[in-house]
């Protein structure tokens, strides 16, 4: 058994972890390392899709392995530098981009394993966002080099054929999920029939639902001649569905793992205070109860659990929850898996624009009776709780709230770029004369109020419980800026070095 952490070693996110067992290769996630990406790129500057793998390899954003689509190895990519590596399956822990953001680069014959919920979220995200070869986890267009210049991928045309990736689900996919995958906002979406279960793989893999800040999160165990390798993905023990994580711990313990690959996002945060989702709900509700005028709730994309909290708050306060069309499209996808009709008592903000295409057009056609004109919000702001965030502030100009409450219920700023975004968000909040809770700006530095956001990750104390409960022979920390701190809570720690294989016998 050889475990190689190609990314996620000594940093948070970007997990790309390869396990070689019995002549086969398994990847645990293949995400975007936003720290590495931000050294060179930002929102409006990104690696060029037209150059395939070139920019990603040149800037060290993906490992030099021969695991990528041949079509993306344009003529000036040195294939001789790509190390021969077995790859039989990608195990996707969840649908956050720091875990799946670069998976679209992988060979088209590599099956993706994930939960039905993650499959639905991937499909919705693919439909909502701009097509990009690295993050496209569904379609495999028959790309080829330009015949006149092999350094560039030829332009796609109406004649371009699109294949699909093979998905193996950790649980049975239901009819509505299959219908979702067969259609949607992508006009080129073919019919998806490749929804299989884990029995289709020539590997012994076990999947365990865990609690995280996105639904569908999954931990995995893979068996080999040397024993079980267990990967936690991201998880927590303080969410509404913490029993999923606790059940996983006991089941992983029963395997007596040879190695545990575990996240440690919060191990280095001194004085970190644990906040549960129920506490977040109560604090947000308490702030909202005395609010006059419009209430805006700002929480992370794809955090459906937090949206469920604000649904309950809106009902308790006699307000109507209002979501964007992209969020409505996402909720439709989620509902096809868990059967919860979250749009039943929700209205959809009908933003003013010249033309609608894709996901927003589909939502307008499917939910026309739920569309809410911004001037209706402006005429009776006290009736609504609006789910907006910084990218939506332009559309708030059409509501023009005179006061009201802005509830920030998401993660803190961990990058310089995020700090600038909070400065701009603060200017918007002040422009509309709104009161803000959850964060404030002191000088040029955003300060965050505990109690308005629950982390999706283990506290240091809970991490120690995880290690003690599972009792693996060896522990490899990933998704942490300070893996050496693990040695303070356990003596069987192997600190990974990026790209260097760990031989486990």
GUSEBA-274937 format. One record per residue (C-alpha): residue number from 1; y, x, z. Coordinates in steps of 0.1 Angstrom, whole numbers, plus 5000, padded with zeros to 4 digits. Each point is the difference from the previous one (the first is absolute). Layout:
GUSEBA-274937
<NUM,<Y,X,Z>>,
...
END
This chain:
GUSEBA-274937
<1,<5000,5000,5000>>,
<2,<5034,5014,4989>>,
<3,<5032,4983,5011>>,
<4,<5032,5010,4982>>,
<5,<5034,4986,5010>>,
<6,<5020,5004,4968>>,
<7,<5030,4981,5014>>,
<8,<5007,4985,5034>>,
<9,<4994,5033,5018>>,
<10,<5030,5007,5023>>,
<11,<5021,4971,4986>>,
<12,<5002,4962,5003>>,
<13,<4986,4982,4970>>,
<14,<4989,5010,4966>>,
<15,<4963,5000,5010>>,
<16,<4977,5016,4974>>,
<17,<4968,5009,5018>>,
<18,<4969,5011,4981>>,
<19,<4964,4999,5014>>,
<20,<4972,5017,4982>>,
<21,<4966,4989,5011>>,
<22,<4966,5004,4984>>,
<23,<5015,5009,4967>>,
<24,<5023,4970,4999>>,
<25,<5038,4998,5005>>,
<26,<5019,4974,5020>>,
<27,<5038,4996,5003>>,
<28,<5016,4985,5030>>,
<29,<5033,4986,4986>>,
<30,<5022,5016,4974>>,
<31,<5036,4993,5011>>,
<32,<5035,5012,4994>>,
<33,<5013,5027,5023>>,
<34,<5035,4987,5003>>,
<35,<5011,5031,5019>>,
<36,<4990,5023,4972>>,
<37,<5012,4975,4974>>,
<38,<5035,4998,5016>>,
<39,<5005,5038,4997>>,
<40,<5005,4995,4963>>,
<41,<5002,4963,4993>>,
<42,<5017,4968,5012>>,
<43,<5001,4963,4991>>,
<44,<5015,5005,4965>>,
<45,<4984,5034,4992>>,
<46,<4962,5002,4998>>,
<47,<4972,5019,4982>>,
<48,<5000,4990,4964>>,
<49,<4973,4977,4989>>,
<50,<5003,5012,4964>>,
<51,<4989,5035,5012>>,
<52,<4968,4988,5016>>,
<53,<4986,5024,5027>>,
<54,<5025,5027,4991>>,
<55,<5027,4993,5025>>,
<56,<4976,4991,5028>>,
<57,<4981,5033,4997>>,
<58,<5031,5021,4993>>,
<59,<5017,4988,5032>>,
<60,<4969,5001,5022>>,
<61,<4998,4963,5005>>,
<62,<4963,4997,4992>>,
<63,<4972,5025,5005>>,
<64,<4987,5022,4971>>,
<65,<4967,4982,4996>>,
<66,<4983,4986,4969>>,
<67,<5000,4964,5013>>,
<68,<5027,4985,4978>>,
<69,<5001,4980,4968>>,
<70,<4995,5022,4970>>,
<71,<5028,4981,4982>>,
<72,<5025,5013,5026>>,
<73,<4992,5036,4994>>,
<74,<5026,5006,4973>>,
<75,<4997,5031,4979>>,
<76,<5020,5023,5022>>,
<77,<4980,4992,5031>>,
<78,<4978,5030,5008>>,
<79,<4966,4983,5004>>,
<80,<4985,5033,5010>>,
<81,<5019,4998,5033>>,
<82,<4983,4967,5009>>,
<83,<4971,5008,5023>>,
<84,<4967,4982,4993>>,
<85,<4996,4974,5027>>,
<86,<4975,4972,5003>>,
<87,<5015,4965,5003>>,
<88,<4979,4969,5002>>,
<89,<5022,4975,5019>>,
<90,<5035,4995,5015>>,
<91,<5000,4982,5034>>,
<92,<5034,4983,5004>>,
<93,<5009,4994,5036>>,
<94,<5030,4977,4993>>,
<95,<5028,4992,4975>>,
<96,<5028,5021,5013>>,
<97,<5013,5025,4974>>,
<98,<4995,5030,5021>>,
<99,<4963,4992,4997>>,
<100,<4996,4987,4965>>,
<101,<5032,5010,4982>>,
<102,<4985,5026,4977>>,
<103,<4965,4984,4995>>,
<104,<5009,4989,4965>>,
<105,<4996,5036,4989>>,
<106,<4963,5001,5008>>,
<107,<4973,4998,4973>>,
<108,<4994,4965,4988>>,
<109,<4963,5001,5007>>,
<110,<5006,5005,5038>>,
<111,<4994,4967,5018>>,
<112,<5025,4990,5027>>,
<113,<4986,4986,5032>>,
<114,<5023,4978,5022>>,
<115,<5001,4967,5018>>,
<116,<5007,4968,4981>>,
<117,<5034,4998,5016>>,
<118,<5009,5035,4989>>,
<119,<4988,4991,4965>>,
<120,<5023,4970,5000>>,
<121,<5030,5020,5012>>,
<122,<4994,5028,4974>>,
<123,<4999,4973,4973>>,
<124,<5032,4984,5012>>,
<125,<5018,5034,5004>>,
<126,<4989,5009,4965>>,
<127,<5015,4968,4986>>,
<128,<5032,5002,5020>>,
<129,<5009,5036,4995>>,
<130,<5010,5020,4969>>,
<131,<4969,5014,4982>>,
<132,<4994,5036,5009>>,
<133,<4969,5020,4991>>,
<134,<4997,5016,5035>>,
<135,<5002,4968,5021>>,
<136,<4982,4977,4975>>,
<137,<4967,4994,5017>>,
<138,<4987,4973,4977>>,
<139,<5005,5006,4963>>,
<140,<4988,5029,4980>>,
<141,<5019,5000,4967>>,
<142,<4985,5020,4972>>,
<143,<5027,5026,5002>>,
<144,<4999,5030,4977>>,
<145,<5022,5030,4992>>,
<146,<5027,4995,4974>>,
<147,<4986,5013,4967>>,
<148,<5034,5018,4993>>,
<149,<5004,5015,5034>>,
<150,<4969,5003,5023>>,
<151,<5022,5006,5030>>,
<152,<5009,4963,5001>>,
<153,<4979,4968,5005>>,
<154,<5005,4979,4969>>,
<155,<5020,4968,5004>>,
<156,<4980,4969,5007>>,
<157,<5002,4972,4975>>,
<158,<4987,4964,4997>>,
<159,<4969,5015,4985>>,
<160,<4993,5021,5031>>,
<161,<4967,4990,5016>>,
<162,<4997,4998,5038>>,
<163,<4968,5005,5020>>,
<164,<4996,4992,5037>>,
<165,<4989,5019,5030>>,
<166,<4968,4991,5018>>,
<167,<5005,4986,5034>>,
<168,<4973,4998,5027>>,
<169,<5011,4977,5029>>,
<170,<4990,5005,5036>>,
<171,<4995,4963,5003>>,
<172,<4992,4973,4974>>,
<173,<5030,4991,4979>>,
<174,<5006,4963,4997>>,
<175,<5008,4979,4969>>,
<176,<5038,4999,5005>>,
<177,<5001,5038,5003>>,
<178,<4981,5004,4967>>,
<179,<5025,4976,4984>>,
<180,<5029,5021,5013>>,
<181,<4986,5031,4985>>,
<182,<4993,4984,4967>>,
<183,<5037,4990,4994>>,
<184,<5034,5006,5015>>,
<185,<5033,5014,4989>>,
<186,<4987,5029,4979>>,
<187,<4997,4986,4965>>,
<188,<4974,5026,4991>>,
<189,<4977,4992,5030>>,
<190,<4965,4995,4987>>,
<191,<4974,4979,5017>>,
<192,<4987,5017,5031>>,
<193,<4962,4996,5005>>,
<194,<4993,5033,5017>>,
<195,<5002,4987,5036>>,
<196,<4969,5013,5016>>,
<197,<4988,5008,5035>>,
<198,<4990,5033,5016>>,
<199,<4964,4996,4990>>,
<200,<5011,5011,4965>>,
<201,<5005,5036,5012>>,
<202,<4974,5027,5004>>,
<203,<5014,5010,5034>>,
<204,<4996,4986,5035>>,
<205,<5034,4988,5009>>,
<206,<5011,4977,5028>>,
<207,<5033,4983,5002>>,
<208,<5018,4987,5031>>,
<209,<5031,4978,5001>>,
<210,<5027,5015,5023>>,
<211,<5034,4989,5012>>,
<212,<5031,5016,4983>>,
<213,<5034,4989,4988>>,
<214,<4985,4987,4968>>,
<215,<4972,4975,4996>>,
<216,<4967,5012,4985>>,
<217,<5000,5034,5017>>,
<218,<4966,5016,5001>>,
<219,<4982,5030,5016>>,
<220,<4970,5016,4984>>,
<221,<4968,5018,5009>>,
<222,<4980,5020,4974>>,
<223,<4964,5013,5008>>,
<224,<4986,5033,4989>>,
<225,<4971,5024,5008>>,
<226,<5024,5016,5026>>,
<227,<5009,4967,5016>>,
<228,<5028,4974,4998>>,
<229,<5036,5008,4990>>,
<230,<5024,4974,5014>>,
<231,<5036,4994,4987>>,
<232,<5023,4978,5020>>,
<233,<5028,4995,4974>>,
<234,<5030,4987,5019>>,
<235,<4993,4978,5030>>,
<236,<5013,4988,5034>>,
<237,<4988,4984,5032>>,
<238,<5031,4979,5009>>,
<239,<5003,4975,4971>>,
<240,<4991,4964,4998>>,
<241,<4966,5010,4985>>,
<242,<4993,5029,5022>>,
<243,<4964,4987,5006>>,
<244,<4992,5012,4964>>,
<245,<5009,5036,5009>>,
<246,<4981,4998,5033>>,
<247,<4969,4987,4982>>,
<248,<5003,5029,4976>>,
<249,<5001,5025,5028>>,
<250,<4967,4987,5015>>,
<251,<4983,4998,4966>>,
<252,<5011,5035,4992>>,
<253,<4988,5013,5033>>,
<254,<4965,4986,4993>>,
<255,<4998,5023,4969>>,
<256,<5005,5032,5021>>,
<257,<5022,5014,4973>>,
<258,<4998,5036,4989>>,
<259,<5038,4999,4993>>,
<260,<5029,4976,5006>>,
<261,<5030,5002,4977>>,
<262,<5028,4982,5020>>,
<263,<5037,4993,4996>>,
<264,<5024,5013,5026>>,
<265,<5034,4987,4989>>,
<266,<5015,4995,5034>>,
<267,<4984,5028,5020>>,
<268,<5031,5021,4999>>,
<269,<5025,4973,5010>>,
<270,<5011,5007,5035>>,
<271,<5006,4970,5023>>,
<272,<4987,4976,4974>>,
<273,<5000,4964,5013>>,
<274,<4973,4977,4989>>,
<275,<5011,4967,4987>>,
<276,<4977,4971,4990>>,
<277,<5005,4976,4972>>,
<278,<5003,4972,5025>>,
<279,<5029,5019,5018>>,
<280,<5017,5004,4966>>,
<281,<4997,4963,4993>>,
<282,<5014,4991,5034>>,
<283,<5029,5025,4997>>,
<284,<5009,4988,4965>>,
<285,<4998,4964,5010>>,
<286,<5022,5006,5031>>,
<287,<5027,5016,4979>>,
<288,<4997,4972,4974>>,
<289,<5002,4971,5025>>,
<290,<5038,5005,5007>>,
<291,<5009,5009,4964>>,
<292,<5026,4980,4981>>,
<293,<4999,4999,4962>>,
<294,<4975,5018,4978>>,
<295,<4972,5021,5014>>,
<296,<4987,5029,4979>>,
<297,<4967,5016,5009>>,
<298,<4993,5035,4986>>,
<299,<4965,5013,5003>>,
<300,<4977,5023,4980>>,
<301,<4986,4991,4966>>,
<302,<4965,4986,5001>>,
<303,<5001,4996,5038>>,
<304,<4986,4964,4998>>,
<305,<4993,5000,5037>>,
<306,<5037,5004,5008>>,
<307,<5007,4973,4974>>,
<308,<4976,4977,5019>>,
<309,<5020,5007,5032>>,
<310,<5033,4990,4983>>,
<311,<4983,4969,4986>>,
<312,<4992,4990,5036>>,
<313,<5035,5009,5012>>,
<314,<5016,4979,4972>>,
<315,<4978,4970,5009>>,
<316,<5008,5003,5037>>,
<317,<5037,5001,4992>>,
<318,<5000,4972,4975>>,
<319,<5010,5022,4971>>,
<320,<4984,5005,4966>>,
<321,<4987,5034,4991>>,
<322,<5013,5013,4966>>,
<323,<4983,5028,4981>>,
<324,<5007,5018,4968>>,
<325,<4980,4993,4968>>,
<326,<4982,5033,5002>>,
<327,<4990,4992,5036>>,
<328,<4988,4966,4989>>,
<329,<4979,5015,4973>>,
<330,<4984,5023,5026>>,
<331,<4994,4971,5024>>,
<332,<4982,4981,4972>>,
<333,<4977,5030,4996>>,
<334,<4993,5003,5037>>,
<335,<4994,4963,5003>>,
<336,<4972,5003,4974>>,
<337,<4981,5022,5024>>,
<338,<5006,4985,5035>>,
<339,<5007,4964,4989>>,
<340,<5032,4997,5020>>,
<341,<5026,4981,4981>>,
<342,<5030,5019,5013>>,
<343,<5023,4985,4973>>,
<344,<4993,4965,5013>>,
<345,<5032,4999,5022>>,
<346,<5019,5027,4982>>,
<347,<5028,5000,4974>>,
<348,<5005,5026,4974>>,
<349,<5034,5016,4994>>,
<350,<5011,4993,4964>>,
<351,<5021,5031,4993>>,
<352,<5025,4998,4972>>,
<353,<4991,5021,4970>>,
<354,<5002,4998,4962>>,
<355,<4963,5002,4993>>,
<356,<4967,4998,5019>>,
<357,<4969,5018,4990>>,
<358,<4966,5008,5015>>,
<359,<4992,4991,5036>>,
<360,<5034,4982,5007>>,
<361,<4996,4979,4969>>,
<362,<4965,4989,5011>>,
<363,<5012,4991,5034>>,
<364,<5028,4979,4985>>,
<365,<4975,4981,4979>>,
<366,<4974,4996,5027>>,
<367,<5024,4991,5029>>,
<368,<5029,4984,4983>>,
<369,<5003,4973,5028>>,
<370,<5004,5028,5026>>,
<371,<5029,5018,4983>>,
<372,<5031,5002,5021>>,
<373,<5034,5006,4985>>,
<374,<5021,5026,5018>>,
<375,<5029,4976,5002>>,
<376,<4978,4976,5020>>,
<377,<4994,5028,5025>>,
<378,<5038,5006,5001>>,
<379,<5007,4963,5007>>,
<380,<4977,4998,5030>>,
<381,<4991,5035,5012>>,
<382,<4990,4988,5034>>,
<383,<4969,4983,4984>>,
<384,<4984,5032,4987>>,
<385,<4983,5032,5010>>,
<386,<5003,5023,4969>>,
<387,<4975,5029,4995>>,
<388,<5022,5027,4984>>,
<389,<5003,5037,5002>>,
<390,<5023,5027,4987>>,
<391,<4990,4997,4963>>,
<392,<5009,4963,5002>>,
<393,<5035,5004,5013>>,
<394,<5016,4994,4966>>,
<395,<4985,4965,4999>>,
<396,<5015,4993,5034>>,
<397,<5034,5001,4983>>,
<398,<4991,4966,4985>>,
<399,<4994,4986,5035>>,
<400,<5031,5017,5015>>,
<401,<4991,4993,5036>>,
<402,<5030,5000,5024>>,
<403,<4982,5016,5030>>,
<404,<4965,4993,5011>>,
<405,<4972,5023,5012>>,
<406,<4981,5028,4983>>,
<407,<4967,5009,5017>>,
<408,<4986,5034,4990>>,
<409,<4963,4999,5008>>,
<410,<4986,5030,4981>>,
<411,<4994,5038,5004>>,
<412,<5026,5026,5009>>,
<413,<5016,5024,4977>>,
<414,<4979,5032,4997>>,
<415,<5016,5016,4969>>,
<416,<5035,5010,4991>>,
<417,<5000,4975,4971>>,
<418,<4990,4972,5023>>,
<419,<5030,5008,5022>>,
<420,<5023,4996,4971>>,
<421,<4984,4966,4992>>,
<422,<5006,4989,5036>>,
<423,<5037,5010,4997>>,
<424,<5003,4978,4969>>,
<425,<4981,4971,5017>>,
<426,<5024,5002,5029>>,
<427,<5029,4998,4977>>,
<428,<4986,4968,4985>>,
<429,<4993,4985,5034>>,
<430,<5036,5007,5011>>,
<431,<5014,4987,4967>>,
<432,<4984,4966,5006>>,
<433,<5012,5001,5037>>,
<434,<4964,4997,5012>>,
<435,<4987,5011,5034>>,
<436,<4970,5024,4998>>,
<437,<4971,5004,5023>>,
<438,<4972,5025,4997>>,
<439,<5023,5028,4990>>,
<440,<5036,5012,5001>>,
<441,<5020,5028,4986>>,
<442,<5015,5026,5023>>,
<443,<5023,5021,4980>>,
<444,<4978,5009,4970>>,
<445,<4967,4997,5018>>,
<446,<4979,4968,5001>>,
<447,<4987,4992,5035>>,
<448,<4970,4976,5003>>,
<449,<4994,4975,5028>>,
<450,<4964,5000,5014>>,
<451,<4983,4966,5000>>,
<452,<5009,4988,4965>>,
<453,<4973,5019,4982>>,
<454,<4963,5007,5008>>,
<455,<4986,5032,4985>>,
<456,<4970,4998,4977>>,
<457,<4986,5032,5016>>,
<458,<4982,5011,5032>>,
<459,<5020,5012,5029>>,
<460,<4989,5034,5014>>,
<461,<4983,4982,5029>>,
<462,<4980,4977,4977>>,
<463,<4992,5030,4978>>,
<464,<4983,5016,5029>>,
<465,<4980,4968,5006>>,
<466,<4989,5000,4963>>,
<467,<4987,5036,5002>>,
<468,<4983,4994,5033>>,
<469,<4984,4967,4989>>,
<470,<4987,5012,4966>>,
<471,<4988,5033,5014>>,
<472,<4997,5019,4967>>,
<473,<4986,5035,5000>>,
<474,<5031,5012,4982>>,
<475,<5035,4985,4995>>,
<476,<5023,5008,4971>>,
<477,<5036,4987,5005>>,
<478,<5020,4988,4969>>,
<479,<5031,4979,4995>>,
<480,<5018,5019,5027>>,
<481,<5029,5025,5001>>,
<482,<4984,5018,5030>>,
<483,<4962,5003,4998>>,
<484,<5000,5027,5026>>,
<485,<5009,4974,5026>>,
<486,<4965,4986,4996>>,
<487,<4987,5030,5019>>,
<488,<5018,4986,5031>>,
<489,<4977,4970,5001>>,
<490,<4967,5013,4986>>,
<491,<4982,5033,4996>>,
<492,<4981,4993,4968>>,
<493,<5030,5000,4977>>,
<494,<4999,5017,4966>>,
<495,<5036,5003,4987>>,
<496,<4998,4997,4962>>,
<497,<5017,5024,4976>>,
<498,<5012,4983,4968>>,
<499,<4975,5005,4972>>,
<500,<4975,5021,5021>>,
<501,<4965,4985,5003>>,
<502,<4985,4995,5035>>,
<503,<4963,5006,4999>>,
<504,<4981,4977,5024>>,
<505,<4963,5005,5006>>,
END
